[in-house]
Amino acid sequence: MDDLTYKIVDFIENQWRPKVQADGGEIRFVSYVKNTVTIKLLGECARCNNTECFCEFLHEELKKEFGNELLLEKNIKKPYFAR
């Protein structure tokens, strides 16, 4: 894992994960490839109406911290019982 990837993982895991968990959700870093950060959202995030707003906000925070060329890709894992 290179230095930038490590910093991105640290940013997501230590600054944002506790906040998401406090609302009943879960965020996980999946990968960083070619300026694209991929995250997985689980738990309450799958049903939350604010998930899109959160992802836009997180994307802006990532760009502020690591540069404007960074992209964010999300994978929302819906529970098997969600429709």
N, C-alpha and C positions, 0 to 999 in steps of 0.2 A: 504494500500500500504506500503510495507516494505521500509526500508531505501535505499537499493540498487536499487529497482525499481524506487523510487523517483529520485535518482541520474541519472539513465539511461534516464528517461523521461525528466529531466532537460537538460541533455546533448543533446538529440535529438531536443527538442523544442526550446532551447535557443541558441545553438551553430550552429546547422545544418539547422533548419527550415528557418531562414532568408536567408541563402545562397541559398537554393533550391528555395525559393520564388522569389529571385532576378532573377532567370533564367526562371520564369514562371511556376515552378512546385510547388508541395506541398508534404510534408512528414508528416506522422502522426504515433505516437506510437500506437500500437495495444495491445501488451501484452509482458510480460516477464514471461516465464514458463520454468522451468527445464533448466536453462542456455541458453535459446533461446529467443532472442529479435525478435519480429515480428513488421514490419513496413508496412505502406501502402503508396505507391507513386501514386500521382494523377497529373492531369493537363498535362503540357508539358513533365513530366517524362514518361508518357505512350508512347510518340512518339520519345523520345530522344534516339539517338544511344549510348550515353554514360551512360545510366542507369546502365548497368552491371558493368562498371568500377567504377561508383560512389558507388555502393553497395559493391564492393570489398574494396574500399578505406574506406568507412564508417565502414565496418566490422573490418578492421585493426585498425582504430581509437578507436572503442569500445573495442577491445582486449587490446590495450595499456592502455586505461583508467580504464578498469574494470576486466581484466584478460584474459589469453589466452584460457580458456575453453568456452568462450562465443561464441554462434553461432548467425547468422543473417538469418532470413527468411523474404522474401519480398513478398508483394502482390501488383502487379501493376494494377491499375484500369484504364482500357482503356475507353475513352469516347465512347458513343454509336455510334458515327459516324466514329470512327477510324477503320481501317481494318488491 
